[in-house]
Amino acid sequence: MSIKRMGLTAVAVLGLGTAGIVVAPMAAATETGVASTCGYRVLWGSSAVKEEASPSATIRKWKHQGDLVTGPCFELRHPPSGTKWTAVFCTCAEDGIGWMNSVSIDYRWQEG
């Protein structure tokens, strides 16, 4: 999956084809990176941090109810499943950005 933060568009590569993903930005981005950091609290007993914003993506880490997570303040929707995903910072992900199911976390604050 690749994300073009400047245009706030995203494309997911699924098998041999490509499917568009709708991006719902929560903050402005800059050429050098994300301008804001958002904080969230995990609502579910256990919630997966995935490599990509997809129900079938590889799980990289588990977060648990009450844990605080931070991310670059953007979300996207996986069209085939309709699931909305929130980007979170995670050294466990190849690009440093993991994805959590948006209904499993609650927005708490924003910096920047």
KOLKENU-111939 format. One record per residue: residue in three letters; z, x, y of N, C-alpha, C, O in turn. Coordinates in Angstrom, 3 decimals, m for minus. Layout:
{'ALA' {Z X Y} {Z X Y} {Z X Y} {Z X Y}},
...
//
This chain:
{'MET' {0.000 0.857 m1.160} {0.000 0.000 0.000} {0.000 0.902 1.221} {0.680 1.928 1.240}},
{'SER' {m0.750 0.527 2.225} {m0.724 1.280 3.472} {m0.425 0.322 4.608} {m0.817 m0.845 4.581}},
{'ILE' {0.267 0.831 5.594} {0.592 0.012 6.745} {0.131 0.740 7.987} {0.445 1.913 8.187}},
{'LYS' {m0.601 0.050 8.805} {m1.058 0.594 10.072} {m0.146 0.026 11.139} {m0.322 m1.117 11.560}},
{'ARG' {0.828 0.809 11.583} {1.850 0.296 12.488} {1.308 0.039 13.889} {1.795 m0.864 14.569}},
{'MET' {0.328 0.795 14.337} {m0.176 0.607 15.697} {m0.743 m0.801 15.881} {m0.431 m1.476 16.862}},
{'GLY' {m1.565 m1.236 14.949} {m2.145 m2.571 15.038} {m1.287 m3.618 14.370} {m1.606 m4.806 14.402}},
{'LEU' {m0.186 m3.176 13.757} {0.690 m4.047 13.004} {m0.086 m4.903 12.017} {0.101 m6.116 11.925}},
{'THR' {m0.970 m4.225 11.276} {m1.676 m4.871 10.187} {m1.325 m4.128 8.908} {m0.826 m3.003 8.957}},
{'ALA' {m1.575 m4.732 7.796} {m1.266 m4.086 6.530} {m2.311 m4.468 5.499} {m2.926 m5.531 5.588}},
{'VAL' {m2.508 m3.599 4.525} {m3.423 m3.870 3.436} {m2.763 m3.430 2.143} {m2.209 m2.334 2.065}},
{'ALA' {m2.819 m4.269 1.144} {m2.286 m3.930 m0.164} {m3.454 m3.714 m1.109} {m4.404 m4.497 m1.122}},
{'VAL' {m3.383 m2.665 m1.891} {m4.419 m2.414 m2.883} {m3.899 m2.953 m4.211} {m2.902 m2.467 m4.747}},
{'LEU' {m4.577 m3.946 m4.721} {m4.160 m4.596 m5.959} {m5.269 m4.438 m6.986} {m6.330 m5.051 m6.871}},
{'GLY' {m5.014 m3.615 m7.982} {m6.043 m3.368 m8.988} {m7.237 m2.701 m8.344} {m7.086 m1.669 m7.689}},
{'LEU' {m8.425 m3.267 m8.514} {m9.634 m2.707 m7.947} {m9.995 m3.331 m6.609} {m10.892 m2.846 m5.920}},
{'GLY' {m9.305 m4.402 m6.237} {m9.634 m5.101 m4.993} {m8.589 m4.851 m3.931} {m7.605 m4.146 m4.155}},
{'THR' {m8.811 m5.429 m2.792} {m7.881 m5.300 m1.681} {m7.520 m6.693 m1.187} {m8.380 m7.567 m1.072}},
{'ALA' {m6.256 m6.887 m0.899} {m5.800 m8.177 m0.398} {m5.086 m7.968 0.916} {m4.287 m7.040 1.038}},
{'GLY' {m5.348 m8.798 1.895} {m4.677 m8.678 3.186} {m3.257 m9.168 3.104} {m2.923 m10.015 2.276}},
{'ILE' {m2.427 m8.634 3.964} {m1.035 m9.052 4.033} {m0.750 m9.417 5.482} {m1.127 m8.681 6.394}},
{'VAL' {m0.096 m10.529 5.697} {0.234 m10.979 7.036} {1.483 m10.233 7.505} {2.488 m10.201 6.795}},
{'VAL' {1.427 m9.643 8.677} {2.550 m8.900 9.203} {3.218 m9.692 10.309} {2.548 m10.212 11.201}},
{'ALA' {4.520 m9.783 10.252} {5.282 m10.451 11.294} {6.162 m9.404 11.969} {7.301 m9.203 11.549}},
{'PRO' {5.658 m8.729 13.013} {6.438 m7.664 13.637} {7.679 m8.213 14.313} {7.652 m9.301 14.889}},
{'MET' {8.763 m7.462 14.242} {9.997 m7.844 14.905} {10.258 m6.927 16.094} {11.155 m7.196 16.893}},
{'ALA' {9.483 m5.841 16.223} {9.658 m4.915 17.345} {8.384 m4.140 17.545} {7.552 m4.059 16.641}},
{'ALA' {8.223 m3.571 18.719} {7.038 m2.778 19.018} {7.072 m1.453 18.266} {8.144 m0.932 17.957}},
{'ALA' {5.888 m0.913 17.975} {5.772 0.384 17.323} {5.064 1.338 18.277} {4.352 0.915 19.188}},
{'THR' {5.270 2.617 18.052} {4.610 3.628 18.863} {3.823 4.556 17.967} {3.946 4.489 16.744}},
{'GLU' {3.015 5.421 18.555} {2.226 6.353 17.759} {3.108 7.297 16.961} {2.744 7.687 15.851}},
{'THR' {4.256 7.671 17.500} {5.123 8.629 16.840} {6.077 7.992 15.846} {6.767 8.701 15.114}},
{'GLY' {6.129 6.690 15.807} {7.023 6.037 14.861} {7.472 4.691 15.376} {6.889 4.140 16.310}},
{'VAL' {8.498 4.175 14.770} {8.988 2.855 15.110} {9.952 2.967 16.279} {10.815 3.845 16.288}},
{'ALA' {9.817 2.092 17.263} {10.627 2.138 18.478} {12.030 1.589 18.260} {12.941 1.955 19.003}},
{'SER' {12.238 0.734 17.280} {13.534 0.097 17.067} {13.971 0.218 15.616} {13.159 0.391 14.707}},
{'THR' {15.279 0.120 15.433} {15.862 0.072 14.097} {16.659 m1.217 14.004} {17.436 m1.536 14.905}},
{'CYS' {16.473 m1.957 12.924} {17.213 m3.196 12.700} {18.224 m2.992 11.578} {18.002 m2.210 10.653}},
{'GLY' {19.333 m3.708 11.679} {20.362 m3.673 10.652} {20.461 m5.012 9.947} {20.295 m6.065 10.564}},
{'TYR' {20.729 m4.967 8.662} {20.813 m6.164 7.830} {22.016 m6.050 6.902} {22.457 m4.949 6.574}},
{'ARG' {22.543 m7.203 6.481} {23.591 m7.242 5.466} {23.010 m7.928 4.235} {22.348 m8.960 4.342}},
{'VAL' {23.267 m7.338 3.058} {22.768 m7.889 1.796} {23.584 m9.132 1.441} {24.815 m9.106 1.438}},
{'LEU' {22.868 m10.225 1.140} {23.503 m11.504 0.825} {23.693 m11.729 m0.666} {24.676 m12.341 m1.084}},
{'TRP' {22.766 m11.241 m1.465} {22.793 m11.495 m2.913} {23.718 m10.513 m3.619} {24.015 m9.439 m3.094}},
{'GLY' {24.169 m10.885 m4.805} {24.997 m10.006 m5.620} {24.332 m8.660 m5.853} {24.973 m7.616 m5.735}},
{'SER' {23.052 m8.684 m6.183} {22.245 m7.474 m6.323} {20.854 m7.773 m5.791} {20.281 m8.823 m6.081}},
{'SER' {20.318 m6.851 m5.017} {18.990 m7.023 m4.441} {18.229 m5.706 m4.565} {18.742 m4.641 m4.224}},
{'ALA' {17.009 m5.800 m5.055} {16.202 m4.606 m5.299} {15.557 m4.081 m4.020} {15.134 m4.850 m3.157}},
{'VAL' {15.492 m2.760 m3.921} {14.670 m2.089 m2.922} {13.445 m1.617 m3.686} {13.558 m0.819 m4.616}},
{'LYS' {12.265 m2.111 m3.294} {11.039 m1.831 m4.035} {10.142 m0.853 m3.291} {10.241 m0.702 m2.074}},
{'GLU' {9.279 m0.200 m4.029} {8.335 0.765 m3.463} {7.308 0.091 m2.565} {6.893 0.653 m1.552}},
{'GLU' {6.903 m1.111 m2.941} {5.900 m1.865 m2.193} {6.392 m3.296 m1.993} {7.316 m3.746 m2.670}},
{'ALA' {5.772 m3.996 m1.067} {6.136 m5.387 m0.776} {5.432 m6.319 m1.748} {4.482 m7.015 m1.388}},
{'SER' {5.908 m6.320 m2.978} {5.302 m7.126 m4.031} {6.347 m7.433 m5.102} {7.166 m6.574 m5.426}},
{'PRO' {6.329 m8.636 m5.648} {7.281 m8.971 m6.710} {7.180 m8.053 m7.928} {8.170 m7.844 m8.629}},
{'SER' {5.997 m7.508 m8.182} {5.812 m6.660 m9.358} {5.948 m5.167 m9.063} {5.705 m4.348 m9.949}},
{'ALA' {6.327 m4.798 m7.851} {6.449 m3.387 m7.477} {7.627 m2.726 m8.188} {8.558 m3.392 m8.641}},
{'THR' {7.558 m1.420 m8.272} {8.606 m0.623 m8.891} {9.905 m0.715 m8.097} {9.908 m0.570 m6.874}},
{'ILE' {11.006 m0.959 m8.804} {12.327 m0.976 m8.167} {12.787 0.468 m8.024} {12.799 1.220 m8.998}},
{'ARG' {13.167 0.854 m6.805} {13.621 2.219 m6.526} {15.133 2.326 m6.424} {15.702 3.386 m6.685}},
{'LYS' {15.794 1.222 m6.041} {17.235 1.262 m5.833} {17.760 m0.170 m5.807} {17.015 m1.112 m5.535}},
{'TRP' {19.044 m0.319 m6.091} {19.688 m1.623 m5.986} {20.706 m1.588 m4.864} {21.447 m0.616 m4.720}},
{'LYS' {20.745 m2.649 m4.066} {21.765 m2.839 m3.053} {22.578 m4.054 m3.479} {22.089 m4.915 m4.210}},
{'HIS' {23.826 m4.115 m3.014} {24.729 m5.161 m3.483} {25.314 m5.959 m2.320} {25.334 m5.499 m1.178}},
{'GLN' {25.783 m7.151 m2.632} {26.298 m8.066 m1.620} {27.275 m7.350 m0.694} {28.213 m6.691 m1.143}},
{'GLY' {27.032 m7.495 0.621} {27.895 m6.886 1.622} {27.405 m5.532 2.115} {27.840 m5.075 3.172}},
{'ASP' {26.504 m4.872 1.370} {25.970 m3.576 1.811} {25.198 m3.754 3.113} {24.567 m4.787 3.335}},
{'LEU' {25.254 m2.744 3.964} {24.445 m2.719 5.174} {23.229 m1.841 4.920} {23.344 m0.766 4.331}},
{'VAL' {22.067 m2.299 5.365} {20.828 m1.518 5.265} {20.162 m1.530 6.637} {20.370 m2.450 7.428}},
{'THR' {19.367 m0.512 6.911} {18.625 m0.451 8.171} {17.147 m0.307 7.872} {16.759 0.098 6.777}},
{'GLY' {16.327 m0.642 8.857} {14.885 m0.546 8.673} {14.172 m0.535 10.012} {14.795 m0.676 11.063}},
{'PRO' {12.851 m0.365 9.961} {12.040 m0.241 11.174} {11.634 m1.564 11.814} {10.630 m1.602 12.526}},
{'CYS' {12.354 m2.620 11.597} {12.152 m3.915 12.272} {10.771 m4.521 12.040} {10.117 m4.930 13.000}},
{'PHE' {10.318 m4.588 10.808} {9.118 m5.379 10.552} {9.146 m5.978 9.157} {9.791 m5.476 8.237}},
{'GLU' {8.409 m7.081 9.049} {8.328 m7.860 7.822} {6.870 m8.122 7.514} {6.009 m8.009 8.387}},
{'LEU' {6.601 m8.469 6.284} {5.263 m8.930 5.918} {5.364 m9.893 4.768} {6.371 m9.950 4.063}},
{'ARG' {4.307 m10.647 4.590} {4.254 m11.650 3.529} {3.222 m11.220 2.492} {2.115 m10.807 2.839}},
{'HIS' {3.591 m11.318 1.233} {2.712 m11.022 0.105} {1.965 m12.311 m0.219} {2.538 m13.214 m0.828}},
{'PRO' {0.677 m12.417 0.182} {m0.048 m13.688 0.053} {m0.055 m14.326 m1.344} {0.169 m15.532 m1.449}},
{'PRO' {m0.303 m13.565 m2.422} {m0.361 m14.259 m3.717} {0.941 m14.961 m4.095} {0.910 m16.041 m4.685}},
{'SER' {2.091 m14.359 m3.760} {3.370 m14.955 m4.147} {4.010 m15.769 m3.023} {4.858 m16.622 m3.281}},
{'GLY' {3.604 m15.506 m1.773} {4.214 m16.175 m0.636} {5.561 m15.587 m0.241} {6.201 m16.084 0.686}},
{'THR' {5.997 m14.546 m0.923} {7.283 m13.919 m0.650} {7.214 m13.101 0.632} {6.250 m12.370 0.860}},
{'LYS' {8.240 m13.228 1.467} {8.330 m12.430 2.686} {9.223 m11.219 2.396} {10.284 m11.354 1.787}},
{'TRP' {8.781 m10.033 2.840} {9.472 m8.775 2.584} {9.866 m8.114 3.888} {9.140 m8.201 4.879}},
{'THR' {11.011 m7.455 3.892} {11.504 m6.718 5.052} {11.519 m5.231 4.710} {11.999 m4.829 3.651}},
{'ALA' {10.982 m4.418 5.632} {10.975 m2.969 5.455} {12.371 m2.416 5.708} {13.030 m2.798 6.675}},
{'VAL' {12.820 m1.512 4.835} {14.110 m0.848 4.993} {13.924 0.643 4.770} {13.061 1.065 4.001}},
{'PHE' {14.747 1.439 5.453} {14.684 2.878 5.241} {15.283 3.208 3.882} {16.353 2.711 3.531}},
{'CYS' {14.591 4.049 3.119} {15.097 4.444 1.809} {14.457 5.775 1.400} {13.240 5.861 1.240}},
{'THR' {15.274 6.793 1.234} {14.748 8.079 0.780} {14.215 7.967 m0.645} {13.514 8.859 m1.123}},
{'CYS' {14.549 6.872 m1.317} {14.095 6.642 m2.690} {12.610 6.286 m2.757} {11.995 6.412 m3.816}},
{'ALA' {12.027 5.844 m1.640} {10.616 5.451 m1.609} {9.756 6.651 m1.227} {10.198 7.529 m0.486}},
{'GLU' {8.537 6.682 m1.732} {7.640 7.811 m1.494} {7.404 8.078 m0.021} {7.338 9.238 0.386}},
{'ASP' {7.275 7.026 0.797} {7.021 7.203 2.233} {8.268 6.987 3.093} {8.174 6.940 4.320}},
{'GLY' {9.431 6.858 2.457} {10.676 6.658 3.190} {10.948 5.216 3.573} {11.984 4.917 4.167}},
{'ILE' {10.021 4.310 3.237} {10.177 2.883 3.528} {10.174 2.105 2.221} {9.204 2.142 1.464}},
{'GLY' {11.267 1.405 1.968} {11.343 0.511 0.826} {11.203 m0.923 1.326} {11.150 m1.167 2.532}},
{'TRP' {11.146 m1.857 0.400} {10.934 m3.262 0.753} {11.953 m4.121 0.019} {12.160 m3.974 m1.186}},
{'MET' {12.593 m5.028 0.774} {13.539 m5.960 0.176} {13.077 m7.386 0.439} {12.522 m7.688 1.495}},
{'ASN' {13.313 m8.252 m0.532} {13.000 m9.670 m0.369} {13.792 m10.174 0.841} {15.018 m10.061 0.875}},
{'SER' {13.098 m10.722 1.817} {13.732 m11.120 3.084} {14.840 m12.150 2.926} {15.765 m12.170 3.738}},
{'VAL' {14.783 m13.003 1.915} {15.844 m13.996 1.746} {17.122 m13.386 1.178} {18.166 m14.038 1.167}},
{'SER' {17.051 m12.141 0.707} {18.227 m11.491 0.128} {19.059 m10.741 1.162} {20.133 m10.228 0.844}},
{'ILE' {18.561 m10.676 2.414} {19.288 m9.970 3.468} {19.367 m10.828 4.726} {18.549 m11.723 4.938}},
{'ASP' {20.355 m10.542 5.546} {20.585 m11.295 6.777} {20.515 m10.340 7.965} {21.225 m9.335 8.004}},
{'TYR' {19.653 m10.661 8.937} {19.499 m9.847 10.139} {20.826 m9.799 10.898} {21.474 m10.828 11.089}},
{'ARG' {21.225 m8.602 11.330} {22.493 m8.450 12.038} {22.335 m7.888 13.452} {22.962 m8.404 14.377}},
{'TRP' {21.516 m6.846 13.651} {21.415 m6.201 14.960} {20.128 m5.393 15.076} {19.434 m5.140 14.092}},
{'GLN' {19.833 m4.994 16.321} {18.656 m4.175 16.602} {19.009 m3.121 17.650} {19.683 m3.420 18.636}},
{'GLU' {18.549 m1.881 17.432} {18.726 m0.785 18.383} {17.365 m0.359 18.885} {16.371 m0.442 18.164}},
{'GLY' {17.322 0.095 20.117} {16.091 0.682 20.637} {15.204 m0.223 21.395} {14.147 0.198 21.864}},
//
